[in-house]
Amino acid sequence: MKKKKIVIIIIVIILILVTLCLLVFNNMSTNSKEVKVVSSLIEKESKLEDDFPTELKDIDNADVIVNPYEISPLTALIIFKTDEAVSPKVTIEGDDELSTYEYTFDEGTEHYLPIYGLYPDRDNTVIVEYGDVRKEFTITTEALPDDFILPTSVDANKDELSNDLYFFTPSSDGYTCAYDVNGDVRWYLTINSIWEVNRLDNGHLMLSTERLVNSPYYMTGLYEMDMLGKIYKEYSLPGGYHHDYYEMPNGNLLVASDDFTSGEGTVEDYIVELDRDTGEVVKTFDLKDILNIEDGKSENWTEYDWFHNNSVWYDEETNSITLSGRHQDAVINIDYDSGDLNWIIGDSTNWSEEYQKYFFTPVGDDFEWQWSQHAAMITPEGYVFIFDNGNNKSKNEDEYVSAEDSYSRGVMYKIDTDKMTIEQVFEYGKERGSEFYSPYISDVDYLESEHYIIHSGGIVYVDGKNSNQPAGISGADRLVSDTVEYKDGEVIFEIVLPTNNYRVEKMSLYPKNENFTLDKAESIGSLGKTEVTSSELGFILNSKDFKDIEEEHNISITKEVDRLVFTGKFKRGTDVNVILYKNGTKNIYNVPISKKPYTALCVDIFTEEETKEGISVTKYINEDGLSGKYSIYVEVDGTIYNTNRYVEF
């Protein structure tokens, strides 16, 4: 009898286990559809290069590929071979001398000639010459996109100008692009790249990726790219990239980043040094270890965005790093080796006693401090060159200057670190008044002694009046970007655009060492491991049909090369989780329904419409730490929905 009971118990246990297994099997079997996979630019690049001609022809039968990487429409690649080694010279004909470009390539027999500076919507004439050979090509380009931003005015003293171009990066509407001295568009990218764009020592461009790592503008990292749009390296960072980078003498990259894993909840106060070959972080600088968060508050100071670093500059002579803290009205300099504070430029009002020794004493006439500044750099003379945005012009609220009475300027200071004195040696912009007033972004560049770029990129109007707030939060109805080239006391070039632009760089169309290769692009570095809100053992036995909420919340789930991306629209207070399920384990990732986390220029205040309709949020789940096939579930306010999709890492 006892044996019979044991047998019955065993049978019951087996039946329960079989039932559970069947439930699990049924649960898993419905997840037979792989989530949509989005190709990376590097993957697309590889496929495009596979279609490049492998058998090169002579120049009379040369292959011409317009926009070869499909993201740089005003470029082309001319491919041919020669029996003997030659150095081809290309001429891209322009409308005048300063809009015509020439470049002579290195000697060889197999020729892949990148052609830059084509006009849009035109039959462009490009001439290739070597020895006694002269071949004329007609390269036809498409029109600019309908939403492309064109200048409202261009004023050029061509007797003083070169044929270099002005490279712009957008902060509002617009494209990363380059205008010539006539204001004509001669290059642009169709990907959403923002922040700095500059040329590395090897001739390639360095610019942001088009992918967000966190809202509103923290990108996954940086691309090393040529003007064709060919990527050579993609650098990914756990804290992403914003605002600025600097190529150090050893080739490594100093990058303005964030530390999203510290639990401190702050942003734009973290600098990393990336190994150029491996993408590994080899050195970090946390400004919370250097400065007091509560000191020197400007009007825009918040607990999470207390410093708002917007520039990075390494000075080899002093082995130091200069940074610009918009929200403390402070330009600071730190020792590269130790990270110790060397000095602070700015008004010392509201700073603790322990920091007063780091401030300078003004000397000379007509001195003014800078306010909410950007783009701090050290010139070859050792001067500190800054774009002084000029917000409020005081630490004391009752002394604030209104936007209509304010001005921005490029300002240069001479500092004496022994005597701790500071003297103003140059300014431009004050005489322009409020028409040149940019309450955010903007740039200065040093071209040579007495030759500078001053870029007031964030001029904002609301109801016809100057605004003290960035375009994204001011309700602006008119935007202006005003860029001046200043030489020997005179403005020799000015271009005005009806948008806001982050930075401007004046650069040649071709670098001195143009060297196109078909080397395969590398993805290096890492986005890091996404923190799991909780991990639970158990089966998902009851789940609803995902279609019940997919359309209602406009949910999108895609797989990028290195992460899963979940996007949806939800009302404040909704509890949303993404669940990755594998082998009886549920990895649960919470999706905050908030505009505030890591959002430097927004506040977590919902409009009436957002409160009613909800806001769009995105959760990124990085592949680091994940392996294999996971079923995807979405939990909304305690109810679990089966997406019937899986993701494989």
Number of C-alpha atoms within 10 A of each C-alpha: 6 7 8 9 10 11 12 12 12 12 12 12 12 12 12 12 12 12 12 14 13 12 16 16 11 12 18 20 13 14 19 11 13 17 20 15 13 11 12 12 21 20 12 12 19 17 12 13 16 9 8 14 12 9 8 17 15 14 17 10 11 16 17 19 17 21 18 21 23 18 17 22 25 27 27 24 21 18 23 21 19 14 9 10 13 18 16 21 17 22 18 20 18 18 10 9 11 17 21 15 20 14 18 17 19 15 12 15 15 17 24 20 23 23 25 23 27 26 26 20 12 13 14 18 16 20 17 20 16 13 9 5 9 13 12 13 16 12 19 17 19 13 12 15 10 6 9 12 17 15 17 12 13 15 15 16 11 14 8 10 14 13 19 19 26 23 24 26 25 23 24 16 13 22 23 24 23 24 22 22 22 20 22 18 24 23 25 26 18 16 17 14 22 26 27 24 21 19 18 15 14 12 19 23 19 22 23 28 24 18 17 17 22 19 16 15 21 27 25 25 26 23 24 22 20 21 26 25 24 27 24 19 20 24 26 25 25 21 26 28 29 24 25 21 28 21 21 16 11 8 15 18 18 23 27 26 30 24 19 17 13 8 7 11 14 23 23 26 25 21 23 23 22 23 19 18 13 14 20 17 19 11 13 15 19 16 18 14 11 12 15 15 19 15 18 21 21 24 16 18 20 18 12 19 22 26 33 26 29 22 25 21 22 23 19 11 8 11 11 20 23 23 27 27 23 29 22 29 34 28 26 20 22 22 17 18 10 9 17 15 18 16 21 22 21 21 21 22 13 15 16 12 8 8 15 14 12 16 21 21 15 17 13 10 9 9 14 16 18 26 27 27 33 30 26 26 26 18 16 12 8 15 19 21 25 26 31 36 31 26 29 23 23 19 20 13 11 8 10 14 16 15 22 15 12 24 25 32 29 27 23 22 21 17 20 14 13 6 9 14 15 21 20 20 16 14 20 19 22 18 12 13 15 20 21 26 31 33 29 26 26 31 29 27 23 17 16 10 11 12 16 21 23 27 31 34 32 29 31 31 23 16 10 10 14 24 22 23 22 23 23 12 10 13 14 19 12 17 21 22 25 25 26 21 21 18 18 10 9 11 18 18 20 20 21 20 20 18 23 29 31 22 32 29 23 21 16 15 22 20 18 13 12 18 15 18 10 11 11 14 18 16 16 17 20 21 21 17 15 18 14 13 12 11 14 11 12 12 17 18 11 11 15 15 12 17 13 10 15 16 12 11 17 12 19 15 18 15 23 15 15 16 20 20 15 18 17 21 20 25 17 17 12 14 16 20 21 22 24 21 24 19 13 12 16 23 20 20 22 16 21 18 21 20 18 16 19 21 19 21 16 15 13 10 11 15 11 9 9 15 14 12 14 21 19 17 17 20 20 19 22 23 20 14 10 15 11 8 15 23 26 23 25 25 21 16 11 11 12 21 23 22 22 20 19 22 23 15 16
